[in-house]
Amino acid sequence: MPRTPMPPQIPNGSFLVEDADRLGLSPKRLSRNGIFTPSRGIRLPLHSTGTVADNVRAYSRLDPACVLTHSTSARICCICLPGWLDQDWRIHIARPADGSKPRRRNVVGHQLSFKPGEVVMFDGVRLTSPARTWLDLASLLSIDELVAAGDSVVVEHGEDFPMPRQPLATIGDLKRIVGQHPGMRGVRKARLALDLIRVGADSAPETMMRLALLHAGLPEPVLNVVLRNRLGHPVVWPDAAYPDQRIALQYDGAHHGDFDQYRRDIKRQSLTESLGWRELRVQSSDLEGDRPFIVEKVKAALRGPYAAAIEERTGS
């Protein structure tokens, strides 16, 4: 039998049961197949096509003192999370430190103190600012994971890039918020991560590629480098680069296995080489293990006039 269509007034995202009368939804309609009860008093259409904010909005309406935090806020703001945490879809909610900790199914409750500007409205929900979200994540993530999250907060690209980007917050913003919470859980880890955050990485693998080279004692590659043709027009945008040695690093993610993307990658590599640069293509397997192969790839590329300095820095 064909599926009975959802009532047209069903919100595209989570909603409170107390909204049922206003929406013209009877108790029978609220209990029909296809409407999920993630927590008491909340309903969510199973086939919702809403944003992350749409799907958690009802949680932020439970109590005017409630604030979405940690990984929940990070998802809404598009802050990079490691895979293990991105798979945990419990909702993180905080109340002020002088209130009670939220307790309900599928919720991780917190009691937190917020300074002015650390709680914002974003996509129609109350949540912690990107800088405060990053600091809260310090209690959950490793230093390298926290650096990747920080890179995704501060990433910025200028008008020379195909898709210019504005940062969610600046490195200065992150430094200020760390300074404002000297005794907060995870703040020591945040201070260490701050020294490694850079502007220009678009993904966690790009950050991990850079960190692997740094941890191995190799020179740090530069981000936000633009390669130009003879007319001065921007034509190639490496994920990272060694401009003095004219070496471009390009991370090929899973989507690079697509045939059309593969053709674009080959064209990009040819263009890079026509400009007098060498392109090193990096796969996910190159970043795995205690001694990732990316280290050997880059070390080999940098050998030559720089060999003595590299051997001295890496001890090999």
C-alpha positions as CSV (number, residue, x, y, z in Angstrom):
1,M,0.0,0.0,0.0
2,P,1.3,3.5,-0.7
3,R,2.5,5.5,2.3
4,T,0.0,8.0,3.6
5,P,1.6,11.4,3.1
6,M,2.6,13.4,6.2
7,P,0.2,16.2,7.2
8,P,1.4,19.4,5.4
9,Q,1.7,21.3,8.6
10,I,4.3,19.0,10.1
11,P,7.5,21.1,10.6
12,N,10.6,20.2,8.6
13,G,12.6,19.4,11.8
14,S,11.9,18.8,15.5
15,F,9.0,20.4,17.3
16,L,7.4,20.3,20.7
17,V,4.3,18.3,21.5
18,E,2.8,21.5,23.0
19,D,2.8,22.9,19.5
20,A,0.4,20.2,18.3
21,D,-2.8,22.2,18.8
22,R,-1.3,25.3,17.0
23,L,-0.3,23.0,14.1
24,G,-3.6,21.3,14.0
25,L,-2.2,17.9,14.8
26,S,-4.3,15.4,16.8
27,P,-2.7,12.9,19.3
28,K,-3.3,10.2,16.7
29,R,-1.3,12.1,14.1
30,L,1.5,12.6,16.5
31,S,1.8,8.9,17.2
32,R,1.6,7.8,13.5
33,N,4.4,5.9,11.8
34,G,7.1,8.2,10.5
35,I,7.1,10.5,13.5
36,F,9.8,9.7,16.0
37,T,10.0,10.6,19.7
38,P,13.7,11.3,20.4
39,S,12.9,12.6,23.9
40,R,9.9,13.4,26.1
41,G,7.8,16.2,24.7
42,I,9.7,16.3,21.4
43,R,8.8,14.9,18.0
44,L,10.8,14.6,14.8
45,P,9.7,13.4,11.3
46,L,11.9,10.5,10.4
47,H,12.3,11.8,6.8
48,S,13.0,15.4,7.8
49,T,15.2,17.2,5.3
50,G,15.8,20.1,7.7
51,T,19.2,21.4,8.7
52,V,21.0,20.3,11.9
53,A,19.6,23.4,13.5
54,D,16.0,22.4,12.4
55,N,16.4,18.9,13.8
56,V,17.5,20.1,17.3
57,R,15.5,23.3,17.5
58,A,12.9,21.9,19.9
59,Y,15.6,21.1,22.4
60,S,16.6,24.7,22.6
61,R,12.9,25.6,23.2
62,L,12.5,23.4,26.3
63,D,13.8,26.0,28.6
64,P,14.8,29.7,27.9
65,A,18.0,29.1,29.9
66,C,19.1,26.1,27.7
67,V,22.0,26.5,25.3
68,L,23.2,24.0,22.7
69,T,26.9,23.3,23.2
70,H,29.9,21.1,22.4
71,S,29.5,18.8,19.3
72,T,25.8,19.9,18.8
73,S,26.9,23.5,18.4
74,A,29.9,22.4,16.3
75,R,27.6,20.6,13.8
76,I,25.4,23.6,13.4
77,C,28.4,26.0,12.9
78,C,30.1,23.4,10.6
79,I,33.1,23.1,12.9
80,C,35.2,20.0,12.1
81,L,34.7,17.0,14.4
82,P,36.6,13.7,14.4
83,G,34.8,10.7,13.1
84,W,34.3,9.1,16.5
85,L,32.5,12.2,17.9
86,D,30.6,13.0,14.7
87,Q,28.9,9.6,15.0
88,D,27.7,10.4,18.5
89,W,24.4,12.2,17.9
90,R,23.4,12.9,21.5
91,I,22.4,16.5,22.0
92,H,24.6,18.6,24.3
93,I,22.7,21.1,26.3
94,A,23.8,23.4,29.1
95,R,22.2,25.4,31.8
96,P,23.9,28.1,33.8
97,A,26.2,26.9,36.6
98,D,23.6,27.9,39.3
99,G,20.9,25.8,37.6
100,S,20.3,22.1,37.4
101,K,21.9,19.9,34.7
102,P,19.6,19.0,31.9
103,R,18.6,15.3,32.2
104,R,16.6,13.5,29.5
105,R,17.0,10.8,26.9
106,N,19.5,11.4,24.1
107,V,20.9,14.5,25.9
108,V,24.3,15.1,27.5
109,G,23.6,17.8,30.1
110,H,26.1,20.4,31.3
111,Q,26.3,23.2,33.9
112,L,28.4,26.0,32.4
113,S,29.1,29.7,33.0
114,F,29.0,32.0,30.0
115,K,30.6,35.4,29.6
116,P,29.0,38.1,27.4
117,G,29.1,37.2,23.7
118,E,29.6,33.4,24.3
119,V,25.9,32.6,23.6
120,V,24.6,33.5,20.2
121,M,21.6,32.9,18.0
122,F,22.6,31.0,14.9
123,D,20.1,29.6,12.3
124,G,17.3,30.3,14.8
125,V,18.7,28.4,17.8
126,R,20.6,29.4,20.9
127,L,24.1,28.0,21.0
128,T,27.6,28.8,22.1
129,S,29.7,31.0,19.8
130,P,32.2,29.3,17.5
131,A,35.1,30.3,19.8
132,R,33.4,29.1,23.0
133,T,32.3,25.9,21.2
134,W,36.0,25.3,20.3
135,L,37.1,25.8,23.9
136,D,34.4,23.5,25.2
137,L,35.6,20.8,22.7
138,A,39.0,20.9,24.4
139,S,37.7,18.7,27.2
140,L,36.8,15.9,24.6
141,L,39.4,16.0,21.9
142,S,43.1,15.2,21.5
143,I,45.4,18.1,20.7
144,D,45.6,17.2,17.0
145,E,41.8,16.9,16.8
146,L,41.4,20.2,18.6
147,V,43.8,21.8,16.1
148,A,41.7,20.5,13.2
149,A,38.6,21.9,14.8
150,G,40.4,25.2,15.3
151,D,41.6,25.3,11.7
152,S,37.9,24.9,10.6
153,V,36.9,27.8,12.8
154,V,39.5,30.3,11.5
155,V,39.7,29.1,7.9
156,E,39.6,32.1,5.5
157,H,40.2,32.5,1.8
158,G,40.6,35.7,-0.1
159,E,39.0,36.9,-3.4
160,D,41.6,35.1,-5.4
161,F,40.0,31.8,-4.4
162,P,37.2,30.1,-6.3
163,M,35.1,30.2,-3.1
164,P,36.2,33.0,-0.8
165,R,35.5,32.3,2.9
166,Q,35.1,34.3,6.0
167,P,36.2,32.8,9.3
168,L,33.7,31.8,12.1
169,A,36.2,33.4,14.5
170,T,39.9,34.5,14.3
171,I,42.9,33.1,16.1
172,G,42.8,36.3,18.2
173,D,39.2,35.4,19.2
174,L,40.4,31.9,20.3
175,K,43.3,33.4,22.3
176,R,41.0,35.8,24.1
177,I,38.5,33.2,25.1
178,V,41.2,30.9,26.4
179,G,42.5,33.8,28.4
180,Q,39.1,34.5,29.9
181,H,38.7,30.9,31.3
182,P,42.0,30.1,33.0
183,G,40.6,27.3,35.2
184,M,38.3,25.7,32.7
185,R,38.5,22.0,32.0
186,G,40.7,21.4,28.9
187,V,42.1,24.9,28.8
188,R,45.7,23.6,29.0
189,K,45.2,21.5,26.0
190,A,43.6,24.5,24.3
191,R,46.7,26.6,24.9
192,L,48.9,23.9,23.3
193,A,46.6,23.6,20.3
194,L,46.5,27.4,19.8
195,D,50.2,27.4,18.8
196,L,49.4,24.9,16.0
197,I,46.3,26.5,14.5
198,R,46.7,28.1,11.1
199,V,44.5,29.9,8.6
200,G,43.7,28.2,5.3
201,A,43.0,24.5,5.9
202,D,39.6,23.4,4.5
203,S,39.4,19.9,6.0
204,A,40.7,17.7,8.9
205,P,42.9,15.6,6.6
206,E,44.6,18.8,5.4
207,T,45.3,19.7,9.0
208,M,46.5,16.2,9.8
209,M,48.8,16.3,6.8
210,R,50.4,19.5,8.0
211,L,50.7,18.2,11.6
212,A,52.3,14.9,10.5
213,L,55.0,16.9,8.8
214,L,55.5,19.2,11.8
215,H,55.6,16.3,14.2
216,A,58.3,14.6,12.1
217,G,60.5,17.7,12.3
218,L,60.0,18.8,8.6
219,P,59.5,22.4,7.7
220,E,55.9,23.6,8.0
221,P,54.1,24.0,4.7
222,V,52.4,27.2,3.9
223,L,48.6,27.5,3.5
224,N,46.5,29.8,1.3
225,V,49.1,29.8,-1.5
226,V,47.9,30.9,-4.9
227,L,49.6,29.8,-8.2
228,R,49.3,32.3,-11.0
229,N,49.7,32.1,-14.8
230,R,51.8,34.5,-16.9
231,L,49.0,37.1,-16.8
232,G,48.9,37.0,-13.1
233,H,45.5,35.2,-12.9
234,P,45.0,32.7,-10.1
235,V,44.8,29.2,-11.6
236,V,45.9,26.6,-8.9
237,W,45.2,26.6,-5.2
238,P,47.3,24.0,-3.4
239,D,46.1,22.6,-0.1
240,A,49.6,23.4,1.3
241,A,52.9,24.4,-0.3
242,Y,56.6,25.0,0.0
243,P,56.8,28.1,-2.1
244,D,60.6,28.4,-2.0
245,Q,61.0,24.8,-3.3
246,R,58.0,25.2,-5.6
247,I,56.3,22.1,-4.2
248,A,52.5,21.9,-4.0
249,L,50.7,19.4,-1.7
250,Q,47.2,18.3,-2.8
251,Y,45.1,16.0,-0.6
252,D,42.9,13.7,-2.6
253,G,39.8,12.7,-0.5
254,A,37.3,9.9,-1.3
255,H,35.5,12.0,-3.9
256,H,38.7,12.1,-6.0
257,G,38.0,8.5,-7.0
258,D,35.2,9.8,-9.2
259,F,36.2,9.7,-12.9
260,D,35.3,13.4,-13.7
261,Q,37.2,14.5,-10.5
262,Y,40.1,12.3,-11.6
263,R,40.3,14.1,-14.9
264,R,40.2,17.5,-13.2
265,D,43.0,16.4,-10.8
266,I,45.2,15.3,-13.8
267,K,44.5,18.7,-15.5
268,R,45.4,20.5,-12.3
269,Q,48.6,18.5,-11.9
270,S,49.6,19.3,-15.5
271,L,48.9,23.0,-15.0
272,T,50.9,23.0,-11.8
273,E,53.9,21.5,-13.5
274,S,53.6,23.9,-16.5
275,L,54.1,26.7,-13.9
276,G,57.4,25.2,-12.8
277,W,56.0,23.5,-9.7
278,R,56.0,19.9,-8.5
279,E,52.7,18.5,-7.2
280,L,52.6,15.8,-4.5
281,R,49.3,14.1,-4.3
282,V,48.4,12.8,-0.9
283,Q,45.8,10.0,-0.1
284,S,44.3,9.1,3.2
285,S,46.5,6.0,3.5
286,D,49.5,8.4,3.4
287,L,48.4,9.9,6.8
288,E,47.9,6.6,8.6
289,G,50.1,5.1,11.3
290,D,52.8,6.3,13.7
291,R,55.1,7.2,10.9
292,P,52.8,8.3,8.0
293,F,54.1,7.9,4.5
294,I,53.5,11.6,3.8
295,V,56.7,12.2,5.8
296,E,58.8,10.2,3.4
297,K,57.1,11.7,0.4
298,V,57.8,15.2,1.4
299,K,61.3,14.5,2.7
300,A,62.2,13.0,-0.6
301,A,60.8,16.0,-2.5
302,L,62.7,18.4,-0.3
303,R,66.0,16.7,-0.7
304,G,68.7,18.4,-2.7
305,P,70.1,21.8,-1.6
306,Y,68.0,21.4,1.6
307,A,69.0,17.8,2.4
308,A,71.5,18.6,5.2
309,A,69.1,20.8,7.1
310,I,66.3,18.3,6.8
311,E,68.5,15.4,8.0
312,E,69.6,17.5,10.9
313,R,66.0,18.4,11.9
314,T,64.6,14.9,11.5
315,G,67.5,13.0,12.8
316,S,67.5,10.6,9.9
